[in-house]
């Protein structure tokens, strides 16, 4: 059963009164536990689609249904709460809170969910162990390498037990070894926690690992292949 | 967690935070200390007025204050005295006979208000005997002795032992000339007072003016503390409805207004300092929001509500201003307490000017925990106000755009 249904979604920006079809009539659906990559050249609409999926931007037309909820109909605090409870985000530039340690970064999002301190502590420890950072839990982001920071970001994205994780170019700033390491971790967590991962990427190594590859061009789905 | 995230956030750019905090510390210290000095000045002035000039309560014949005529004296002094002897809250009282007089030496003359007093009783009501700088305060109660202020003595060019001539009317309307021997010269913090008031024995004045032996124009009452003024006044009015009974604030309404006005202006002064600091804090917080656009976008993306973002920025602003403000208040409080013991001597700078307005040139700052609390609240309110513009700016950010900002 599909947890995400994208129905004829269009996103049109007005660039100096010239309409730009960033996403142009996309129909897609994602099942629970998928490990999917959206690929395509710059400006093809990958990131826009991820923003629409994450409720960070509004569709111009069409519907995005997540587990029976039409994301477009959610506004204000309902939308924020929906994101908090259902979606994990991994960003290209890690975007950790620099004044918090790795553990605190992971715990922070669970505190937003009002989880108990005991649960926050145990889950953050477990997740940081799972991403191989058991010995760096109390380090601040500035003391971690790029790869380590992105692993903390993955742990943070998983912490709220989301329905799916949206990862926008997660390996763009990483070297090969870190990328391989990160992808292995995400693949393992995907199968262990049965959380859907959706990447937007240029990276062939991500494409190689993905079990489903959706190719975008000019805001449209060019191909959708499951391995 | 948001509380300590906000706390750690203010230390991200340590130099910038320390600069703005230093400005707040200096501003608040200056405001607190100045307020304490002003309050001290006013307290001293009030104390001077009470202890030297007016006491807490005065009783007169109702006509006396209107026309200041010698024959408008209190006719029921023994009755009032016996009530005052038993009335709780009364520390001491003194009956005075007051005559407007001319005083002349071989060189000069001046108008003066002549007070006929009982030195033993007067000592318990006023501190004039402590202000004697030459001679004594009716030490041997010799007849026809006079104690006058230094400024008047200088004006008349009289010294201890001199015999200036006093001219005044007796109650019969006869002009009387009497020479009095200067036995003491006093100097208070109020040079105008010193120039206008001279003291003789009440018995002398009564006998020269032929006023009734039990008469007094004024009964000055010193209470155990200022808070008792209203209740004691009320009791006295009830007991002697035909007498004119007034508190020091009634007798010197300008003093009361100045005291209250000074208190208000103290807070206005601190408010102006805080207003100036407000813009600096807003500027700093706007920089903070600008620099953290990406991070705020991330926080909003992952599910941090706008209210929490607002609260986080508000907390940072309040921490920044509150922490520095409390340090400023603590330094101001400490400095005020230290100088309250030793006093700040401005005699060399503005001594004469201050004395002519009735202020002591040695100032003793006065600060209360209540004042410090009010200033703290003002600082915190400033912190809250300062956060509104930056927080609104943060709330206007669109997460998807903010997260892509390059800062």
Interface residues (C-beta under 8 A of the other chain):
Chain A: X51 X54 X56 X57 X77 X80 X81 X83 X84 X85 X87 X88 X89 X91 X93 X95 X97 X98 X99 X100 X104 X107 X108 X109 X111 X112 X113 X156 X160
Chain B: X1 X2 X5 X8 X9 X11 X12 X294 X295 X298 X299 X300 X301 X302 X303 X304 X305 X306 X307 X308 X398 X399 X400 X403
